[in-house]
Amino acid sequence: EARGDTAAALQWYEASDGSWFPRDLRLSQAAIALNAGRLPAASGAIATYLTENDQDARAYSLRAAIREAAGDRGEAAADLGQAFAWSKLNDLDVL
């Protein structure tokens, strides 16, 4: 990921699926896929993350970005509202 090799980074994240603490790697995987324009992969990673932790403002903020990139502004706005509710003003990225 740090080398800028998106394909290798995504492959590594997919291979790390059975790790002991996979939650935050799902956030990274979703962000990398989004930045690479791979919206289905980004959506899948964030959906998996939210089944493991549905109380994380970062996840809702990232899902909003994914949905906005897909042209779904209504769902993106709802996700930003959820991110704001979970963050309680601690995460200014959702503003």
CORFEN-V604537 format. One line per field, one symbol per residue. ss: DSSP state (h for helix, s for strand, l for the rest). phi: phi as a letter, one per 40 degrees, with the letter a starting at -180 (. if undefined). psi: psi as a letter, one per 30 degrees, with the letter a starting at -180 (. if undefined). A space follows every 10 residues. Layout:
BEGIN
ss->???
phi->???
psi->???
END
This chain:
BEGIN
ss->lllllhhhhh hhhhhhhhll llhhhhhhhh hhhhhlllhh hhhhhhhhhh hhllllhhhh hhhhhhhhhl llhhhhhhhh hhhhhhhlll lhhhl
phi->.ccgcdcccc ccccccdccc bcdcccccdc ccccccgccc ccccccccdc ccacbbddcc cccccccccc gccccccccc cccccccfgc bcccc
psi->effgieeeee eeeefgegle ifeffeeeee eeeeffgiee eeeeeeeeef ffjghjeeee eeeeeeeeff gieeeeeeee eeeeeefhgf jfff.
END
